[in-house]
Amino acid sequence: MKLLFDHNLSPRLVRRLADLYPDSSHVFLIGLDCASDLTVWMYAQTHNYIIVTKDSDFSDISVLRGFPPKVIWMRLGNCTASDVEQSLRNGYAAIDTFVSDPTVGVLELL
């Protein structure tokens, strides 16, 4: 599973989660940290990424445009990078099922 972390998440997550989510990246690392959401969306679609974000914008785009890419919406409120990391580790089985399900485009992790 290749995750693409949105600008509202720490770039350190790429390294910290490499054991579970190899080949993941962050918008900052690929030069898209100032890009529009639609540009990030198209990049993720072209490069087979799952977008991980803390805001609703990508969920809204998914409703309008369909998927891929799939979106993991981190509904954790104000939290640390460690909280996000733990949620993605704890949610690995649910994320794996989500990725395999052709009928679902957005997964909300609480």
Number of C-alpha atoms within 10 A of each C-alpha: 14 18 24 28 25 22 17 13 18 16 18 14 20 21 13 13 17 14 10 13 18 13 15 19 22 23 21 15 12 10 9 16 15 11 13 9 15 12 12 19 24 14 18 21 16 11 11 16 23 23 28 24 21 21 14 13 12 24 21 12 15 18 11 9 11 14 17 20 22 26 28 25 20 19 16 14 9 7 10 12 14 13 12 20 17 13 15 21 15 12 13 14 11 12 18 11 10 18 19 9 10 11 9 14 19 24 18 15 17 11
